Amino acid sequence: MSEQTIQDDLYSQPIQILDKYTCLSLGATTVNDLIKTGKLKNLKLSKNFGKKPDVLIVNKNKEVVVFMEFKKPEEFDTETKIQKAIDQEIHVAKEVNAEIYIVSDGDTFIWINPKTKNRIIDENGNEVDVQIIPKKETKKLAEYIEKVIFSIDDTNDSILKIEDIDPTDLAKKSAVILKKMTFASAKMALYTFVELFLFKYLSDINVLRNSNSFEEIYKLYSDDTRTDADVLGAYLDGPRNTMRLLFPEGLIKQQL
C-alpha cells in the first residue's frame, strides 16, 4: 500500500474537526501554496520553501497545529526506520510552527514535540499513540489535541496533571479589582470573579499557555485590526474552551 493510499483512506479534503480545526490532506500542495491562497497565515517562509506535508491540521486562525507525515508499513517496521521517518521532516514541522508533529503508517501514530524533537508522553509515562482519524469521534480528538497543546513546550514533553496549588494571594488581588466594577447582579459578579480568577491563575502556573494564556489574549487589544468582538471570540474559542475541558461540569457537581 502506498503512502498516498494510506493517507486517502483516512482523510478527505478538507475534514472539519468540530468547529475548531480543519484537517487538510495536501498531496502535491506546498506550504507556500497554502500561504498564497490564504489557507495558512502568520508564517514567514522563503519563497523557495517548497515542502509538501502529507496532512496538516489548522486552527480557526489558519495556523498549523498538527503536521503529519505518512510512511509505507515496510518503512515503519523497525525502530531504526521509525526514527529515520521522524527525523526526515521534523525540521519542517518546526519551521511552520506546528504544535505537534506526527509520523504514521496508518496504524501506529508517533506523536512528537517539534520544539524538543522528543516523543510526547501521556500522564502515565507512556508514549502517546492516539490515532488521528478525523472522521471518527471528532470531539474526543479535538479535546485531546488541545490537552497536548497546553501541556507541551520547549522544556516539557509530558501531558500535564493538574495539581492543587494555593490560590489565596491571587484571589485577594482579583477581589480588589472586581470591587471596582459594576455588575447587573451579585450572581454575575460571582461568575465573573470565578472565570477571571481561573483564567489568570491557570496562565500564571503555565497550564494555559501560548495563544491560550492571559498575556496573549491581552495582547490582542493592541492589534488595531481586531475589534472587541474579535478578542472575545478568541477568548471563548481558546482559553475558555480549554478551561471547560480542564474542569468538566460533572466533576464540579460532584465536588458540590
N, C-alpha and C positions, 0 to 999 in steps of 0.2 A: 504494500500500500504506500503510495507516495505521500509526501508531506502535505501537498495541496489537497489530496483526497481526505486525509485525516482532518485537516482544517475545515473543509467544506461540510464534512459530516457533522461537525459540532456547531458551526456558526453560519449564519446567513449575513447579508449586509444591508443595513445595519440591524442590530438587535437592541431593543431598549431594556435596560435593567431597572425596573420601576421607572420613576421619572428623574432618577439621579445620574445614571450613567448610560452611555451608548457604546456598544461593542461593534467595532469596525473590523471586518475581515478584508484585508487590503490587496492581496495578490501582488500585482506589479506596481501598485501605487507607492510613491515615495513620500517621505515625511515632508519634503519641500512642496510636493503637490498638494498635500493636505493644508499646509500653511497658506499657499496661494489661493486655494478655494475657500478659505475661512473655516475649515473644519478643525484646525488647530490654531490656538492663539498663545500669546505670551512666550513665544520661542524665538530666539535669535540665533540662527544657524547660518553657516556659509552657503553661498549659492550653489556650491558643488556638493552639498550634502544629499547624496542620492540613495540613502539607506531605505530599504523596503521591509519594514516589520511585517510579520505574518498577521498579527492581530493586535489592535490597541483598544483599550477601554478608556474612554474620556469622560470627564465630568461635565456639568452644565456650563462651566466656564471655558469649555473646549481645551482643557489641559489634560495631559497624559497622566492617567492614574495607574494603569497596568500595561506593561509592554510584554507581549508574548511571542515566543518562537517555538515552532514545531519541528520535530525530527522524526525520521522513519524509525520504527521499532528496532531495526538492526543497528541504528546509530545511537541507541539508547539502552543497550542491554548489559553494559558493564559500567562500573563506577568511573573508570577512566574516560569512557565515551561520554558519559553524562557530564563530567566536569569539563570536557572539551566543548560540549554543546553550550554549557553555561558561559564559558569564557568567550565564546565566539562573538556574542552581541551585547555583552553586559555594558561595555563602554558606550554603546549606542543608547541603551536604556537610560544610562546616567546623563548623557548629553541632552536627551529630550525631557529631562526632569521627571522621569517616571517614578512613582512612589513604590511600585512593586514590579519585579521582573520575574517572569515565569517561563520555564522551558518544559516542554511536554512532548510525549509521543502519542497523546490522545488518551492514554490510560493513566500513566503516572504524571503528576504535576509537581514540579520542583519550584518552590517559592523562594525568591532571593531578594535581599535588601540591596538595591543598587548602590546605596551610599557606602556600605561596608564590604560588599561582594560576598557576604555570608548568607547561608541559608536561614530562613525565618523559622523560629522555634515557637511552639504553642505553649500554653500555660503549664503543661505537664512535662515540658522538656523534650518533646518530640518534634521532629521536622514536620512542618506544615505540608500536607499533601491533599489539600482540598481541590476538587475538580472545578474547573471553570466551564460550566455548561449553562450559558445564559437562558436557554430555552426551558430550563427546569429550576424551580424554587428560586425565583429572582429575588424575593425579599430576603431570604437567608443569605444569598450570595452578596447582595448589596450591604447587608449588615456586617458580614464577615470582612469584606474589603475595607469598610470603614474602621472596623476594630483593629485591623492590621495597620492601617494608615496612621491612626493616632497613637499606636504603640511604638512603632519602629522609628529610628532616626539614625544619625551618623555615629552614635555610640551604643545603640541598643538594637538587637535583632530578635528580641523575645516579645511575645504578646503580653501586655501588662495585666497584672492582677490589681484590682482596686483595693488599696489599703486604707484603713481608718487613720486619719490624721486630725489632730485637734484644731478645729476651725475658729476658736474663740476670738482671736485677735482680728481676723478678717470680718467676722460677724459684727463686732463692735464698730469697726470702721464703716461698714456698709450701712449700719443702722443710723449713723450720724448723717450720711449722705441722703438717705431716704427721708429723714425727718424734714428736710428742706423741700421736699417735693409734694405736690398736691395730687391726690387720687380721688376717683369717684366714690370709693368706699374703702372701709378698713380691709375688707376681703381682698380687693385689688392691690392694696398696699402690701399685704402679706404675700400674695402671689409674686409681685414684682421683686420683693426682697429675696424670696427663696430662689427665684430664677437668676437674678443678678448675682447673688452670692455664689450659686453653683457655677455660673459661667466664669466669674473671676477666680474663684477658688481652684477649679479644675485646670484653668490656664496656668495659675501660679505654681501648681505642683506638676506641671507638664503632662497632664492627662489629655487635655485639649491642646493640640499642637498645630503648628503651621497655619493653614488657612482657617482652622477651627479655633484658633486662640483669640483671646480678648484683644491682644495687641494688633493682630492682623485685621480683625473686624473694625477696630477703632481707626486704623489707617485708611480704611475705605472712605472715610469722611473727607480726607484731604484730596481725593480724586474728583476733580471738577466735573468729570463726565458721568458721575454716579449721583443719583438722587437719593433722598432719604429712603424711598421705597426700595431702591436697589440694595442699599445697605441692610435694610430689614430683611429683604429676601435672602441675602447671603447668610444672615444670621439664622434665619429659620431653616434653610436647607442644610446649613453646615453645623455650627455648634449646637443649636437647639435639638436638631435631629439626633446628633451624637449623644447628647445628654439623655434623651429619651431611650436610646439604646443602652446606655450605661445603667439607667435606673428604670427598669420596666415597671409598668403600673402594678402588676401582680406582686412584685417584691415590696413596693411601698405599702400596698394594702395589707400585706402580711405583717409588716412591722407595726402598722397602726392597730 
